[in-house]
Amino acid sequence: MTTVLLIIHLFVTLALIGVVLIQRSEGGGLGIGTSQGMGSFMSGRGTANLLTRTTAILGTLFFALSLTLALMNRGTTGVGRSLLDTPPAPQTSAPAEPAPAPAPTGPTVPTR
C-alpha cells in the first residue's frame, strides 16, 4: 500500500512541478511566448483560472499524500531511536598490508 501511495505521490509531484513551470510569473498563465497563451486554446483569464485551480488541487493532493505516508510509516522504526543514537559498527576486517614500493621510473645508470 505504501509503495502505491509513494508512486502516486511521485506523479502528483511531477505534475505539480509541470503546472507551476507552465504558469507565467505575472499571473498571466501559460506564458509560452505570446500574450494569448496557446493561441486560441483559451482566453488569458480562463487559462489563469484553470492553472490556478489545477495548482490548488495538486497542492492539496501533495499535502494529503505527504501526511498519509508520514502517518503510515511512523511506526516502522524503533520508538524514540535516532540514527545518531546508535554507536558506529566496529570494524572486523584486519588492516591491509602496505603496498610494495614502486619501481624507479627514471633513466638507469649502468654500474661498473
N, CA, C and O atoms as CSV, one atom per row, in Angstrom:
chain,resi,resn,atom,element,x,y,z
A,1,MET,N,N,0.826,-1.194,0.000
A,1,MET,CA,C,0.000,0.000,0.000
A,1,MET,C,C,0.874,1.262,0.000
A,1,MET,O,O,0.593,2.240,-0.693
A,2,THR,N,N,1.931,1.202,0.795
A,2,THR,CA,C,2.824,2.358,0.859
A,2,THR,C,C,3.499,2.603,-0.489
A,2,THR,O,O,3.686,3.750,-0.896
A,3,THR,N,N,3.856,1.538,-1.166
A,3,THR,CA,C,4.512,1.684,-2.470
A,3,THR,C,C,3.572,2.331,-3.486
A,3,THR,O,O,3.992,3.188,-4.264
A,4,VAL,N,N,2.308,1.925,-3.480
A,4,VAL,CA,C,1.338,2.508,-4.404
A,4,VAL,C,C,1.155,3.992,-4.110
A,4,VAL,O,O,1.141,4.812,-5.028
A,5,LEU,N,N,1.014,4.338,-2.837
A,5,LEU,CA,C,0.866,5.752,-2.477
A,5,LEU,C,C,2.119,6.553,-2.817
A,5,LEU,O,O,2.028,7.714,-3.217
A,6,LEU,N,N,3.273,5.940,-2.659
A,6,LEU,CA,C,4.519,6.631,-2.982
A,6,LEU,C,C,4.626,6.897,-4.485
A,6,LEU,O,O,5.107,7.956,-4.888
A,7,ILE,N,N,4.191,5.964,-5.304
A,7,ILE,CA,C,4.216,6.161,-6.754
A,7,ILE,C,C,3.214,7.247,-7.159
A,7,ILE,O,O,3.525,8.093,-7.997
A,8,ILE,N,N,2.013,7.226,-6.567
A,8,ILE,CA,C,1.029,8.279,-6.834
A,8,ILE,C,C,1.577,9.634,-6.398
A,8,ILE,O,O,1.391,10.639,-7.084
A,9,HIS,N,N,2.250,9.650,-5.257
A,9,HIS,CA,C,2.854,10.892,-4.740
A,9,HIS,C,C,3.900,11.418,-5.725
A,9,HIS,O,O,4.000,12.626,-5.941
A,10,LEU,N,N,4.666,10.524,-6.311
A,10,LEU,CA,C,5.676,10.929,-7.294
A,10,LEU,C,C,5.020,11.561,-8.520
A,10,LEU,O,O,5.486,12.590,-9.009
A,11,PHE,N,N,3.941,10.953,-9.019
A,11,PHE,CA,C,3.242,11.504,-10.181
A,11,PHE,C,C,2.608,12.856,-9.868
A,11,PHE,O,O,2.652,13.770,-10.692
A,12,VAL,N,N,2.018,12.983,-8.680
A,12,VAL,CA,C,1.428,14.263,-8.283
A,12,VAL,C,C,2.515,15.329,-8.186
A,12,VAL,O,O,2.309,16.471,-8.597
A,13,THR,N,N,3.662,14.959,-7.646
A,13,THR,CA,C,4.779,15.905,-7.525
A,13,THR,C,C,5.255,16.378,-8.895
A,13,THR,O,O,5.463,17.573,-9.104
A,14,LEU,N,N,5.428,15.442,-9.828
A,14,LEU,CA,C,5.876,15.828,-11.173
A,14,LEU,C,C,4.837,16.691,-11.881
A,14,LEU,O,O,5.191,17.642,-12.578
A,15,ALA,N,N,3.556,16.366,-11.707
A,15,ALA,CA,C,2.501,17.176,-12.311
A,15,ALA,C,C,2.475,18.575,-11.708
A,15,ALA,O,O,2.293,19.557,-12.427
A,16,LEU,N,N,2.655,18.670,-10.406
A,16,LEU,CA,C,2.664,19.977,-9.741
A,16,LEU,C,C,3.839,20.822,-10.227
A,16,LEU,O,O,3.687,22.020,-10.464
A,17,ILE,N,N,4.992,20.211,-10.375
A,17,ILE,CA,C,6.154,20.933,-10.888
A,17,ILE,C,C,5.875,21.433,-12.309
A,17,ILE,O,O,6.173,22.582,-12.637
A,18,GLY,N,N,5.305,20.572,-13.144
A,18,GLY,CA,C,4.999,20.963,-14.517
A,18,GLY,C,C,3.999,22.100,-14.595
A,18,GLY,O,O,4.182,23.033,-15.378
A,19,VAL,N,N,2.932,22.035,-13.784
A,19,VAL,CA,C,1.910,23.085,-13.816
A,19,VAL,C,C,2.480,24.409,-13.323
A,19,VAL,O,O,2.156,25.464,-13.869
A,20,VAL,N,N,3.314,24.364,-12.310
A,20,VAL,CA,C,3.901,25.607,-11.798
A,20,VAL,C,C,4.860,26.208,-12.819
A,20,VAL,O,O,4.918,27.428,-12.970
A,21,LEU,N,N,5.612,25.361,-13.521
A,21,LEU,CA,C,6.551,25.886,-14.515
A,21,LEU,C,C,5.842,26.445,-15.748
A,21,LEU,O,O,6.389,27.325,-16.413
A,22,ILE,N,N,4.652,25.964,-16.069
A,22,ILE,CA,C,3.904,26.483,-17.212
A,22,ILE,C,C,3.392,27.892,-16.933
A,22,ILE,O,O,3.267,28.701,-17.853
A,23,GLN,N,N,3.096,28.190,-15.670
A,23,GLN,CA,C,2.490,29.473,-15.337
A,23,GLN,C,C,3.450,30.622,-15.569
A,23,GLN,O,O,4.669,30.477,-15.479
A,24,ARG,N,N,2.876,31.734,-15.861
A,24,ARG,CA,C,3.634,32.956,-16.036
A,24,ARG,C,C,3.908,33.579,-14.678
A,24,ARG,O,O,3.100,33.441,-13.760
A,25,SER,N,N,5.024,34.253,-14.540
A,25,SER,CA,C,5.359,34.830,-13.242
A,25,SER,C,C,4.443,35.998,-12.881
A,25,SER,O,O,4.262,36.284,-11.697
A,26,GLU,N,N,3.864,36.678,-13.867
A,26,GLU,CA,C,2.953,37.783,-13.579
A,26,GLU,C,C,1.532,37.313,-13.356
A,26,GLU,O,O,0.656,38.137,-13.093
A,27,GLY,N,N,1.274,36.040,-13.451
A,27,GLY,CA,C,-0.066,35.523,-13.250
A,27,GLY,C,C,-0.863,35.449,-14.528
A,27,GLY,O,O,-2.081,35.282,-14.463
A,28,GLY,N,N,-0.237,35.565,-15.697
A,28,GLY,CA,C,-0.955,35.521,-16.961
A,28,GLY,C,C,-1.362,34.118,-17.359
A,28,GLY,O,O,-2.341,33.954,-18.087
A,29,GLY,N,N,-0.654,33.113,-16.915
A,29,GLY,CA,C,-0.977,31.734,-17.228
A,29,GLY,C,C,-0.514,31.332,-18.608
A,29,GLY,O,O,-0.683,32.097,-19.557
A,30,LEU,N,N,0.051,30.181,-18.745
A,30,LEU,CA,C,0.567,29.629,-19.994
A,30,LEU,C,C,1.386,30.655,-20.777
A,30,LEU,O,O,1.131,30.904,-21.955
A,31,GLY,N,N,2.363,31.238,-20.111
A,31,GLY,CA,C,3.176,32.253,-20.760
A,31,GLY,C,C,4.214,31.639,-21.660
A,31,GLY,O,O,5.409,31.715,-21.372
A,32,ILE,N,N,3.786,31.035,-22.739
A,32,ILE,CA,C,4.700,30.353,-23.645
A,32,ILE,C,C,4.957,31.232,-24.863
A,32,ILE,O,O,4.749,30.793,-25.994
A,33,GLY,N,N,5.391,32.420,-24.656
A,33,GLY,CA,C,5.822,33.252,-25.767
A,33,GLY,C,C,4.844,34.319,-26.194
A,33,GLY,O,O,5.252,35.471,-26.341
A,34,THR,N,N,3.575,34.011,-26.404
A,34,THR,CA,C,2.643,35.011,-26.889
A,34,THR,C,C,1.798,35.546,-25.749
A,34,THR,O,O,1.743,34.956,-24.670
A,35,SER,N,N,1.147,36.656,-25.995
A,35,SER,CA,C,0.335,37.254,-24.943
A,35,SER,C,C,-0.990,36.524,-24.773
A,35,SER,O,O,-1.667,36.704,-23.761
A,36,GLN,N,N,-1.376,35.689,-25.767
A,36,GLN,CA,C,-2.631,34.965,-25.663
A,36,GLN,C,C,-2.451,33.540,-25.196
A,36,GLN,O,O,-3.401,32.759,-25.264
A,37,GLY,N,N,-1.291,33.171,-24.732
A,37,GLY,CA,C,-1.073,31.816,-24.249
A,37,GLY,C,C,-0.895,30.862,-25.410
A,37,GLY,O,O,-0.041,31.091,-26.266
A,38,MET,N,N,-1.676,29.800,-25.462
A,38,MET,CA,C,-1.549,28.793,-26.509
A,38,MET,C,C,-2.472,29.128,-27.677
A,38,MET,O,O,-3.305,28.301,-28.048
A,39,GLY,N,N,-2.351,30.278,-28.248
A,39,GLY,CA,C,-3.165,30.661,-29.391
A,39,GLY,C,C,-4.599,30.892,-28.979
A,39,GLY,O,O,-4.883,31.723,-28.117
A,40,SER,N,N,-5.496,30.158,-29.594
A,40,SER,CA,C,-6.906,30.336,-29.265
A,40,SER,C,C,-7.414,29.206,-28.381
A,40,SER,O,O,-8.608,28.911,-28.386
A,41,PHE,N,N,-6.535,28.578,-27.632
A,41,PHE,CA,C,-6.932,27.475,-26.747
A,41,PHE,C,C,-7.945,27.944,-25.720
A,41,PHE,O,O,-9.024,27.366,-25.597
A,42,MET,N,N,-7.606,28.977,-24.991
A,42,MET,CA,C,-8.498,29.584,-24.005
A,42,MET,C,C,-8.136,31.047,-23.924
A,42,MET,O,O,-7.091,31.470,-24.420
A,43,SER,N,N,-8.989,31.805,-23.308
A,43,SER,CA,C,-8.626,33.203,-23.108
A,43,SER,C,C,-7.567,33.264,-22.007
A,43,SER,O,O,-7.382,32.298,-21.267
A,44,GLY,N,N,-6.882,34.382,-21.902
A,44,GLY,CA,C,-5.853,34.532,-20.882
A,44,GLY,C,C,-6.412,34.368,-19.484
A,44,GLY,O,O,-5.769,33.780,-18.614
A,45,ARG,N,N,-7.608,34.888,-19.269
A,45,ARG,CA,C,-8.222,34.792,-17.947
A,45,ARG,C,C,-8.643,33.357,-17.623
A,45,ARG,O,O,-8.441,32.880,-16.506
A,46,GLY,N,N,-9.229,32.676,-18.611
A,46,GLY,CA,C,-9.650,31.294,-18.390
A,46,GLY,C,C,-8.475,30.367,-18.145
A,46,GLY,O,O,-8.557,29.450,-17.328
A,47,THR,N,N,-7.381,30.606,-18.854
A,47,THR,CA,C,-6.187,29.797,-18.656
A,47,THR,C,C,-5.620,30.004,-17.270
A,47,THR,O,O,-5.220,29.042,-16.615
A,48,ALA,N,N,-5.577,31.236,-16.815
A,48,ALA,CA,C,-5.057,31.521,-15.477
A,48,ALA,C,C,-5.937,30.860,-14.419
A,48,ALA,O,O,-5.424,30.317,-13.440
A,49,ASN,N,N,-7.252,30.900,-14.607
A,49,ASN,CA,C,-8.141,30.253,-13.648
A,49,ASN,C,C,-7.954,28.741,-13.652
A,49,ASN,O,O,-7.963,28.111,-12.595
A,50,LEU,N,N,-7.784,28.157,-14.838
A,50,LEU,CA,C,-7.569,26.717,-14.938
A,50,LEU,C,C,-6.277,26.310,-14.250
A,50,LEU,O,O,-6.258,25.348,-13.482
A,51,LEU,N,N,-5.205,27.032,-14.518
A,51,LEU,CA,C,-3.923,26.688,-13.908
A,51,LEU,C,C,-3.923,26.933,-12.408
A,51,LEU,O,O,-3.309,26.173,-11.658
A,52,THR,N,N,-4.600,27.982,-11.960
A,52,THR,CA,C,-4.686,28.254,-10.526
A,52,THR,C,C,-5.452,27.142,-9.824
A,52,THR,O,O,-5.050,26.676,-8.758
A,53,ARG,N,N,-6.556,26.721,-10.429
A,53,ARG,CA,C,-7.355,25.643,-9.832
A,53,ARG,C,C,-6.586,24.325,-9.844
A,53,ARG,O,O,-6.621,23.580,-8.866
A,54,THR,N,N,-5.895,24.034,-10.943
A,54,THR,CA,C,-5.103,22.805,-11.038
A,54,THR,C,C,-3.976,22.807,-10.018
A,54,THR,O,O,-3.700,21.784,-9.391
A,55,THR,N,N,-3.325,23.950,-9.848
A,55,THR,CA,C,-2.260,24.051,-8.859
A,55,THR,C,C,-2.802,23.823,-7.452
A,55,THR,O,O,-2.171,23.138,-6.647
A,56,ALA,N,N,-3.953,24.386,-7.154
A,56,ALA,CA,C,-4.546,24.212,-5.826
A,56,ALA,C,C,-4.918,22.754,-5.570
A,56,ALA,O,O,-4.686,22.234,-4.479
A,57,ILE,N,N,-5.491,22.099,-6.571
A,57,ILE,CA,C,-5.880,20.694,-6.405
A,57,ILE,C,C,-4.652,19.806,-6.233
A,57,ILE,O,O,-4.619,18.949,-5.350
A,58,LEU,N,N,-3.636,20.015,-7.084
A,58,LEU,CA,C,-2.414,19.212,-6.972
A,58,LEU,C,C,-1.676,19.485,-5.662
A,58,LEU,O,O,-1.108,18.568,-5.068
A,59,GLY,N,N,-1.680,20.743,-5.209
A,59,GLY,CA,C,-1.053,21.070,-3.927
A,59,GLY,C,C,-1.757,20.398,-2.760
A,59,GLY,O,O,-1.110,19.924,-1.827
A,60,THR,N,N,-3.095,20.356,-2.813
A,60,THR,CA,C,-3.858,19.686,-1.759
A,60,THR,C,C,-3.592,18.184,-1.767
A,60,THR,O,O,-3.424,17.577,-0.709
A,61,LEU,N,N,-3.554,17.581,-2.961
A,61,LEU,CA,C,-3.229,16.158,-3.065
A,61,LEU,C,C,-1.825,15.861,-2.547
A,61,LEU,O,O,-1.612,14.871,-1.847
A,62,PHE,N,N,-0.872,16.723,-2.893
A,62,PHE,CA,C,0.506,16.552,-2.424
A,62,PHE,C,C,0.563,16.587,-0.899
A,62,PHE,O,O,1.210,15.745,-0.276
A,63,PHE,N,N,-0.107,17.551,-0.309
A,63,PHE,CA,C,-0.115,17.698,1.150
A,63,PHE,C,C,-0.780,16.486,1.810
A,63,PHE,O,O,-0.263,15.953,2.792
A,64,ALA,N,N,-1.921,16.053,1.274
A,64,ALA,CA,C,-2.635,14.914,1.863
A,64,ALA,C,C,-1.824,13.624,1.736
A,64,ALA,O,O,-1.759,12.835,2.678
A,65,LEU,N,N,-1.207,13.409,0.573
A,65,LEU,CA,C,-0.390,12.209,0.401
A,65,LEU,C,C,0.845,12.233,1.292
A,65,LEU,O,O,1.260,11.195,1.805
A,66,SER,N,N,1.429,13.402,1.477
A,66,SER,CA,C,2.598,13.510,2.357
A,66,SER,C,C,2.232,13.153,3.788
A,66,SER,O,O,2.951,12.403,4.447
A,67,LEU,N,N,1.111,13.689,4.273
A,67,LEU,CA,C,0.669,13.366,5.631
A,67,LEU,C,C,0.317,11.885,5.770
A,67,LEU,O,O,0.655,11.257,6.773
A,68,THR,N,N,-0.360,11.330,4.768
A,68,THR,CA,C,-0.734,9.920,4.822
A,68,THR,C,C,0.491,9.022,4.858
A,68,THR,O,O,0.549,8.082,5.650
A,69,LEU,N,N,1.470,9.302,4.006
A,69,LEU,CA,C,2.696,8.497,4.008
A,69,LEU,C,C,3.469,8.642,5.316
A,69,LEU,O,O,4.038,7.669,5.809
A,70,ALA,N,N,3.494,9.833,5.874
A,70,ALA,CA,C,4.192,10.042,7.147
A,70,ALA,C,C,3.509,9.282,8.280
A,70,ALA,O,O,4.178,8.684,9.122
A,71,LEU,N,N,2.175,9.305,8.300
A,71,LEU,CA,C,1.453,8.592,9.352
A,71,LEU,C,C,1.559,7.079,9.186
A,71,LEU,O,O,1.615,6.352,10.178
A,72,MET,N,N,1.588,6.605,7.956
A,72,MET,CA,C,1.708,5.165,7.734
A,72,MET,C,C,3.086,4.642,8.112
A,72,MET,O,O,3.210,3.495,8.541
A,73,ASN,N,N,4.110,5.450,7.965
A,73,ASN,CA,C,5.481,4.992,8.203
A,73,ASN,C,C,6.032,5.406,9.560
A,73,ASN,O,O,7.218,5.204,9.821
A,74,ARG,N,N,5.229,5.965,10.408
A,74,ARG,CA,C,5.768,6.429,11.690
A,74,ARG,C,C,6.099,5.280,12.630
A,74,ARG,O,O,6.925,5.468,13.524
A,75,GLY,N,N,5.514,4.126,12.484
A,75,GLY,CA,C,5.783,3.012,13.382
A,75,GLY,C,C,6.787,2.023,12.847
A,75,GLY,O,O,6.968,0.967,13.452
A,76,THR,N,N,7.450,2.309,11.742
A,76,THR,CA,C,8.365,1.340,11.148
A,76,THR,C,C,9.738,1.346,11.786
A,76,THR,O,O,10.494,0.393,11.594
A,77,THR,N,N,10.094,2.373,12.533
A,77,THR,CA,C,11.389,2.409,13.202
A,77,THR,C,C,11.175,2.228,14.695
A,77,THR,O,O,10.042,2.260,15.174
A,78,GLY,N,N,12.264,2.037,15.430
A,78,GLY,CA,C,12.167,1.890,16.875
A,78,GLY,C,C,11.653,3.166,17.513
A,78,GLY,O,O,11.907,4.267,17.025
A,79,VAL,N,N,10.926,3.004,18.608
A,79,VAL,CA,C,10.335,4.157,19.280
A,79,VAL,C,C,11.425,4.970,19.957
A,79,VAL,O,O,12.194,4.436,20.756
A,80,GLY,N,N,11.494,6.237,19.648
A,80,GLY,CA,C,12.448,7.130,20.292
A,80,GLY,C,C,13.892,6.926,19.883
A,80,GLY,O,O,14.791,7.511,20.487
A,81,ARG,N,N,14.130,6.121,18.882
A,81,ARG,CA,C,15.502,5.884,18.458
A,81,ARG,C,C,15.848,6.800,17.295
A,81,ARG,O,O,15.008,7.122,16.455
A,82,SER,N,N,17.062,7.191,17.273
A,82,SER,CA,C,17.553,8.040,16.214
A,82,SER,C,C,18.755,7.378,15.569
A,82,SER,O,O,19.416,6.544,16.187
A,83,LEU,N,N,19.031,7.734,14.369
A,83,LEU,CA,C,20.205,7.220,13.678
A,83,LEU,C,C,21.479,7.679,14.384
A,83,LEU,O,O,22.494,6.982,14.376
A,84,LEU,N,N,21.409,8.859,14.991
A,84,LEU,CA,C,22.577,9.400,15.667
A,84,LEU,C,C,22.822,8.741,17.019
A,84,LEU,O,O,23.926,8.833,17.555
A,85,ASP,N,N,21.800,8.070,17.587
A,85,ASP,CA,C,21.952,7.427,18.888
A,85,ASP,C,C,22.711,6.111,18.817
A,85,ASP,O,O,23.269,5.675,19.824
A,86,THR,N,N,22.747,5.477,17.672
A,86,THR,CA,C,23.401,4.176,17.561
A,86,THR,C,C,24.903,4.362,17.420
A,86,THR,O,O,25.355,5.236,16.680
A,87,PRO,N,N,25.687,3.534,18.134
A,87,PRO,CA,C,27.146,3.645,18.015
A,87,PRO,C,C,27.600,3.115,16.658
A,87,PRO,O,O,26.912,2.289,16.058
A,88,PRO,N,N,28.732,3.573,16.174
A,88,PRO,CA,C,29.224,3.077,14.889
A,88,PRO,C,C,29.573,1.602,14.975
A,88,PRO,O,O,30.000,1.124,16.026
A,89,ALA,N,N,29.397,0.892,13.896
A,89,ALA,CA,C,29.700,-0.537,13.863
A,89,ALA,C,C,31.204,-0.741,13.945
A,89,ALA,O,O,31.964,-0.031,13.287
A,90,PRO,N,N,31.645,-1.716,14.755
A,90,PRO,CA,C,33.090,-1.963,14.854
A,90,PRO,C,C,33.617,-2.574,13.559
A,90,PRO,O,O,32.915,-3.321,12.878
A,91,GLN,N,N,34.848,-2.246,13.236
A,91,GLN,CA,C,35.461,-2.787,12.031
A,91,GLN,C,C,36.004,-4.168,12.350
A,91,GLN,O,O,36.782,-4.329,13.290
A,92,THR,N,N,35.602,-5.158,11.581
A,92,THR,CA,C,36.020,-6.528,11.836
A,92,THR,C,C,37.138,-6.988,10.918
A,92,THR,O,O,37.742,-8.030,11.168
A,93,SER,N,N,37.424,-6.254,9.884
A,93,SER,CA,C,38.469,-6.681,8.953
A,93,SER,C,C,39.842,-6.285,9.486
A,93,SER,O,O,40.006,-5.266,10.158
A,94,ALA,N,N,40.820,-7.124,9.163
A,94,ALA,CA,C,42.198,-6.845,9.573
A,94,ALA,C,C,42.766,-5.740,8.694
A,94,ALA,O,O,42.363,-5.601,7.540
A,95,PRO,N,N,43.693,-4.958,9.223
A,95,PRO,CA,C,44.282,-3.904,8.390
A,95,PRO,C,C,45.029,-4.513,7.207
A,95,PRO,O,O,45.665,-5.559,7.334
A,96,ALA,N,N,44.947,-3.867,6.090
A,96,ALA,CA,C,45.585,-4.352,4.866
A,96,ALA,C,C,47.090,-4.176,4.954
A,96,ALA,O,O,47.592,-3.265,5.611
A,97,GLU,N,N,47.807,-5.082,4.266
A,97,GLU,CA,C,49.265,-4.974,4.241
A,97,GLU,C,C,49.652,-3.796,3.364
A,97,GLU,O,O,48.979,-3.505,2.376
A,98,PRO,N,N,50.743,-3.112,3.725
A,98,PRO,CA,C,51.157,-1.975,2.896
A,98,PRO,C,C,51.587,-2.455,1.513
A,98,PRO,O,O,52.133,-3.548,1.361
A,99,ALA,N,N,51.336,-1.635,0.527
A,99,ALA,CA,C,51.694,-1.967,-0.852
A,99,ALA,C,C,53.209,-1.875,-1.021
A,99,ALA,O,O,53.856,-1.065,-0.356
A,100,PRO,N,N,53.781,-2.695,-1.903
A,100,PRO,CA,C,55.232,-2.615,-2.126
A,100,PRO,C,C,55.595,-1.283,-2.785
A,100,PRO,O,O,54.789,-0.673,-3.487
A,101,ALA,N,N,56.822,-0.858,-2.538
A,101,ALA,CA,C,57.286,0.417,-3.090
A,101,ALA,C,C,57.360,0.301,-4.610
A,101,ALA,O,O,57.761,-0.737,-5.137
A,102,PRO,N,N,56.978,1.358,-5.308
A,102,PRO,CA,C,57.024,1.295,-6.783
A,102,PRO,C,C,58.465,1.284,-7.275
A,102,PRO,O,O,59.374,1.806,-6.631
A,103,ALA,N,N,58.634,0.683,-8.417
A,103,ALA,CA,C,59.968,0.617,-9.036
A,103,ALA,C,C,60.349,2.000,-9.539
A,103,ALA,O,O,59.480,2.767,-9.955
A,104,PRO,N,N,61.655,2.334,-9.507
A,104,PRO,CA,C,62.076,3.642,-10.018
A,104,PRO,C,C,61.780,3.749,-11.514
A,104,PRO,O,O,61.905,2.779,-12.261
A,105,THR,N,N,61.382,4.956,-11.930
A,105,THR,CA,C,60.972,5.138,-13.322
A,105,THR,C,C,61.923,6.021,-14.102
A,105,THR,O,O,61.675,6.266,-15.282
A,106,GLY,N,N,62.971,6.500,-13.522
A,106,GLY,CA,C,63.896,7.395,-14.211
A,106,GLY,C,C,64.884,6.631,-15.072
A,106,GLY,O,O,64.828,5.403,-15.121
A,107,PRO,N,N,65.802,7.335,-15.764
A,107,PRO,CA,C,66.816,6.649,-16.567
A,107,PRO,C,C,67.788,5.892,-15.660
A,107,PRO,O,O,68.152,6.365,-14.583
A,108,THR,N,N,68.190,4.735,-16.108
A,108,THR,CA,C,69.101,3.927,-15.312
A,108,THR,C,C,70.547,4.201,-15.712
A,108,THR,O,O,70.858,4.414,-16.884
A,109,VAL,N,N,71.399,4.190,-14.734
A,109,VAL,CA,C,72.827,4.420,-14.963
A,109,VAL,C,C,73.546,3.089,-14.758
A,109,VAL,O,O,73.441,2.488,-13.689
A,110,PRO,N,N,74.274,2.624,-15.775
A,110,PRO,CA,C,74.954,1.332,-15.604
A,110,PRO,C,C,76.067,1.424,-14.564
A,110,PRO,O,O,76.776,2.428,-14.496
A,111,THR,N,N,76.216,0.408,-13.779
A,111,THR,CA,C,77.259,0.392,-12.745
A,111,THR,C,C,78.397,-0.490,-13.227
A,111,THR,O,O,78.164,-1.470,-13.936
A,112,ARG,N,N,79.647,-0.149,-12.845
A,112,ARG,CA,C,80.826,-0.930,-13.246
A,112,ARG,C,C,81.417,-1.633,-12.105
A,112,ARG,O,O,82.415,-2.337,-12.264
